[in-house]
Amino acid sequence: MDYTDTPLHMKEILFVKVNHCSDADIAERFRISKVFGVSIIDYDGAAVLLECTQTENRNDDLIALLKKSLQTGWRL
């Protein structure tokens, strides 16, 4: 079979664990997950585990947002 002219839809799977979260940080991660269509697959009192199956660019955008919010203490 020749797949040369078949459109290709590539997705990545990304797991992000954020440790040392306050209650406000966890609430923020839930808001981010709704905006980005990310699944929160596990959380407890101090950590959140996110699963994202998006395109490479969308995953990179999520990583950049998480880095920015964690480094500056910025809230959505």
N, C-alpha and C positions, 0 to 999 in steps of 0.2 A: 504494500500500500504506500502511496505517495502522500505525505502530509505537508508538502511544500507550501501549498496555498491555503492551508487550514489556519485560521486565526488561533493564536495561543494566548491563554489567560493565565499568567503566572501569579502565584501567591506565595507568601512566606509565612511560616509560623514563628511567632516570637513569644517568648516567655520572659516576663519582667517581675522580679521580686523586689519589693521596696520594704526595707526593714526600718525599725525604730520610728514607727508612725504614731502620732497622737490620734485622738478621735477625729479631730478636724482634718488631719492628713488623710485618714481613711475615707472620710466623707468626700474629700476632694478627689480621691482616686475613683470613687464611684461615679462622680460627675464626669470625670474625664472618660471613663469607660462608656458612658452613655453617648457622649459626643463622638467618640471614635469607633463605636461598635465593638468594643473590647469586652471579653468575658472575664469576670473576676472568678477564678476557679478555687481560690482559697484565701481566707483572711482570718486573723485572730486579733488580739488586743494590740499587737505591735507590728504586724507585717501584712502585706497584701501581695498576692500572686496574680498577675494579669496574663491572659492569653490573647494574642492578637493574630488573626489570620487575614492579613491584608496584603496589598502590593508592597513592594520594597519602599517606594516613596512614602506611602501612608505610614508604614512602620517606622521609618526614619523621622517622620513628623512627630509621631507619638514619643519616640525616644527624646527628641529635642525638647518637646514640651515638658516631659517629666524631668529632664535635667535642669531646665530653667526653673521649674517650680521648686525643685529640691534645693538648688543652690541659692536661690534668692528668698525662699520662704514665701513666694508669691502665691496668692490664692485666686482661684477662679471666681 
